[in-house]
Amino acid sequence: MLQQDYILKMMLGLAMAIREAIENRRMGKDGQLERFRLEESIGVAADMDPSVLLVLGPESMADILLLGSLNDSVAEYIVHALMLDSQYLREDGFEDLGRLREQQAIAITEAFSFPYAPERLEELLNPTGAKSERERLELESQYGSSSS
């Protein structure tokens, strides 16, 4: 049960970070801050310092996550966060770094043997299956953000 709670907390933390990044980006908030929050949430979910994890080559990152026994569901959230980070980096003029994030995400999908499915993002943003916004907020409050 503790492991399930831990996994759900990681999934909720990443879902919250992705949702907030999308919403804040739409409202025109600071792109650098949104990228920083995404990258921090990736580090928390991977149980690694993001400044170390995110400079790794794609295959090295995927190997470390595999060796760390990362749950497949959490890996899928990390992939979506990396792809969103890639998009935002490119929009902000950091093409090379954006390409690296995309390559890291692809390497993770290959290592964990699941396809990148951007259409699943909406479903992933509600990992608890909450039926209403109120229920989702209550669950997020119960499990807390993984970045706290």
C-alpha positions as CSV (number, residue, x, y, z in Angstrom):
1,M,0.0,0.0,0.0
2,L,2.8,2.4,0.8
3,Q,4.4,1.8,-2.6
4,Q,1.0,2.5,-4.3
5,D,0.7,5.7,-2.4
6,Y,4.2,6.7,-3.3
7,I,3.6,6.0,-7.0
8,L,0.3,7.9,-6.9
9,K,2.1,10.8,-5.2
10,M,4.7,10.9,-8.0
11,M,2.1,10.7,-10.7
12,L,0.0,13.4,-9.1
13,G,3.0,15.7,-8.6
14,L,3.9,15.3,-12.3
15,A,0.3,15.7,-13.4
16,M,0.0,18.9,-11.4
17,A,3.3,20.3,-12.7
18,I,2.3,19.6,-16.3
19,R,-1.2,21.0,-15.8
20,E,0.1,24.2,-14.2
21,A,2.8,24.6,-16.9
22,I,0.1,24.4,-19.6
23,E,-2.3,26.7,-17.9
24,N,0.4,29.3,-16.9
25,R,1.9,29.2,-20.4
26,R,-1.5,29.9,-21.9
27,M,-1.8,32.9,-19.5
28,G,1.5,34.2,-20.7
29,K,3.5,33.7,-17.5
30,D,7.3,33.4,-17.4
31,G,8.4,30.5,-19.6
32,Q,11.6,30.1,-17.7
33,L,9.8,29.6,-14.4
34,E,7.4,27.0,-16.0
35,R,10.3,25.1,-17.5
36,F,12.1,25.1,-14.1
37,R,9.0,23.8,-12.4
38,L,8.7,21.0,-14.9
39,E,12.3,20.1,-14.6
40,E,12.1,20.1,-10.8
41,S,9.1,17.8,-10.9
42,I,10.9,15.4,-13.2
43,G,13.8,15.2,-10.7
44,V,11.5,14.6,-7.8
45,A,9.7,11.8,-9.6
46,A,13.0,10.2,-10.7
47,D,14.4,10.7,-7.1
48,M,17.4,12.5,-8.6
49,D,18.8,16.1,-8.7
50,P,17.3,17.5,-11.9
51,S,20.5,19.4,-12.6
52,V,22.3,16.0,-12.8
53,L,19.6,14.0,-14.5
54,L,18.7,16.5,-17.2
55,V,22.3,16.9,-18.5
56,L,22.6,13.2,-19.2
57,G,22.6,11.8,-22.7
58,P,19.3,10.2,-23.7
59,E,20.4,6.6,-23.3
60,S,22.2,7.3,-20.0
61,M,19.1,8.9,-18.6
62,A,16.9,6.0,-19.6
63,D,19.4,3.5,-18.2
64,I,19.6,5.3,-14.9
65,L,15.8,5.4,-14.6
66,L,15.6,1.7,-15.5
67,L,18.3,0.8,-12.9
68,G,16.4,2.8,-10.3
69,S,13.3,0.6,-10.7
70,L,11.2,3.5,-11.8
71,N,7.5,2.6,-12.1
72,D,6.3,2.4,-15.8
73,S,3.4,4.8,-15.1
74,V,5.8,7.4,-13.5
75,A,8.1,6.9,-16.5
76,E,5.2,7.8,-18.8
77,Y,4.6,11.0,-16.9
78,I,8.2,11.9,-17.1
79,V,8.1,11.4,-20.8
80,H,5.2,13.8,-21.2
81,A,6.9,16.4,-18.9
82,L,10.1,16.1,-21.0
83,M,8.2,16.5,-24.2
84,L,6.4,19.6,-22.9
85,D,9.7,21.0,-21.6
86,S,11.1,20.3,-25.1
87,Q,8.3,22.2,-26.7
88,Y,8.7,25.2,-24.4
89,L,12.4,25.3,-24.8
90,R,12.1,25.4,-28.5
91,E,9.4,28.1,-28.4
92,D,11.8,30.1,-26.2
93,G,14.7,29.8,-28.6
94,F,16.6,26.9,-27.0
95,E,16.5,24.5,-30.0
96,D,19.4,22.3,-29.0
97,L,18.2,21.9,-25.5
98,G,14.7,21.2,-26.7
99,R,16.0,18.5,-29.0
100,L,17.9,16.9,-26.1
101,R,14.7,16.8,-24.0
102,E,12.8,15.2,-26.9
103,Q,15.6,12.6,-27.4
104,Q,15.6,11.9,-23.6
105,A,11.9,11.3,-23.7
106,I,12.2,9.0,-26.7
107,A,15.0,7.0,-25.1
108,I,12.8,6.5,-22.0
109,T,9.9,5.2,-24.1
110,E,12.3,2.8,-25.8
111,A,13.8,1.6,-22.6
112,F,10.5,1.1,-20.9
113,S,8.9,-0.4,-24.0
114,F,5.9,1.9,-24.4
115,P,5.1,4.3,-27.2
116,Y,4.9,8.0,-26.8
117,A,1.1,8.8,-27.1
118,P,0.5,12.5,-26.9
119,E,-3.3,11.9,-27.0
120,R,-3.0,10.3,-23.6
121,L,-2.0,13.5,-21.9
122,E,-5.5,14.6,-21.0
123,E,-6.1,11.2,-19.3
124,L,-2.8,11.3,-17.5
125,L,-3.6,14.7,-16.1
126,N,-6.2,13.0,-13.9
127,P,-4.3,10.0,-12.5
128,T,-6.8,9.3,-9.7
129,G,-9.7,9.0,-12.1
130,A,-11.5,11.8,-10.2
131,K,-15.0,12.4,-11.7
132,S,-15.0,16.2,-10.8
133,E,-12.6,19.0,-10.3
134,R,-13.5,19.1,-6.6
135,E,-12.8,15.4,-6.2
136,R,-9.5,15.8,-8.1
137,L,-8.5,18.7,-5.8
138,E,-9.4,16.8,-2.7
139,L,-7.2,13.9,-3.8
140,E,-4.3,16.2,-4.7
141,S,-4.6,17.8,-1.3
142,Q,-4.6,14.4,0.4
143,Y,-1.5,13.2,-1.4
144,G,0.1,16.6,-1.7
145,S,2.4,17.7,-4.4
146,S,5.6,15.7,-4.9
147,S,7.6,18.8,-5.3
148,S,6.9,19.9,-1.7
